[in-house]
Amino acid sequence: MGRLQNNYIRYIKGCLIIRLGGDYLERFFNMCRLHDIDLWNIKKENETCMCEVYAADFKRLVPFLRKTGTRARVVKKSGLPFYFPFLKKRIIFFIGVAACLAMLNFVTDYVWAIEYVGNRQISDDEMTDFLKGQNIHYGVKKESIHCEEEEKNLRERFENVTWTSIYFEGTKLYVEVKENEKSEPAQKRVKGTDIVANEGGVITSIITRNGVPKVKAGDSVEAGDVLVSGSVPIYDENQLIADYHVYDADADILIRTPLRYKDTIKKSYPVICYTGNDIRVSFLEMFGRHIDAMPVFELLDGKKERTYETVTEKEQLVLLDNIYLPVYYGKISKKEYYIRYMTYTQEEMEARLLEQFEKFIFSLDEKGVQIVEKDVKIVENKDGMEINGDLLVIKTTGENVDITVTAQSEDETIKE
């Protein structure tokens, strides 16, 4: 214990290992002892001696060294006093390190990144809006977020969410959810559906799988007319309607209907031309404050009303994989351009209009629409050219709508 204490005291006061040489070393040691100057670890090496002395006592040795003609050379310095000059020269560095540690300790109490896991039916924007409604956003204190309570609120807000987990990793908040396989929660249906026409025309074919057909092939219908009813009447023994069974009507229905197509094109069209005057600068963003050198370029340029295409590459500063900081860095690339207007020839306008019309016809084929008749005209107008098409097509029709009580009552009245 005493040895450890002595070592501790020597480290605090500072020690020197010195090499002594001369003819009167014994006299020198006696004078040091007489004046209470401590020397320890004295070792003889050939014609010299090695020993240790406190740094504060080294200056007191000078008179004795002169009287005895002894030479002294410092071999090594150790102890706390010899670190002070090092710290003094680098005081700004250590202040910076201390400030960074204090700032890091401050920012780690807040949320600086949010990640959603497992949400397929619910978009990130919907999740973000929900969290904002709960006062959870970038820069909020972590201790103000009660994870278990927010998990419960999340399940109540989104009915198709069956499991939630909200937790922290560093300064990042994770919101993990599991959803039902169905996109919408199952609801108990009380009423059935009718099939109504989407457009007017002549029915060419109808195959009913469920419900009561209200039209047959060759009948003309208007948009909104009921094609298949989901109300199936139940007759009693007197062949009177006793009740209705309500179903979801289901049928394959084809209709022959007119279809109009129109498209226009202008003679002049804009073309983006790049000048080659590109600017690329780095930027730094801290706590919502943006710093970059773009204003300097604009000041040196001196020209106004320039148009640029801007691309920003932005990354967030992350420490140890999960400590996200409110510091962003990246690069801003700007390409100068101007708009030049070109003019189509008559042949080019016709070609582009026909190309778009062929794409329209191809999209109809992909949907299974059969074209019976086709009348296409291309005419010029004051701005350019337009194409008008009158088509007669055969396509599927019908959409399911809920059966209303009024409609069902009217049905019963007609039957009676």
Secondary structure, DSSP 8 states (H G I E B T S, - for coil): -HHHHHHHHHHHH-EEEEEEESS-HHHHHHHHHHTT--EEEEEEETTEEEEEEEGGGTGGGHHHHHHHT-EEEEEEEESGGGGHHHHHHTHHHHHHHHHHHHHHHHHTTB--EEEEES-SSS-HHHHHHHHHHTT--TT-BGGG--HHHHHHHHHHH-TTEEEEEEEEETTEEEEEEEE-SSSS------S-EEEE-SS-EEEEEEEEEESEE---TT-EE-TT-EEEESEEEEE-TTS-EEEEEE-B-EEEEEEEEEEEEEEEEESEEEEEEEEEEEEEEEEEEETTEEEESHHHHHHHH---S-EEEEEEEEEEEEETTTEEEEEEEEEEEEEEEEEEEEE--HHHHHHHHHHHHHHHHHHHHHTT-EEEEEEEEEEE-SSEEEEEEEEEEEEE--EEEE--HHHHHHHHHHH-
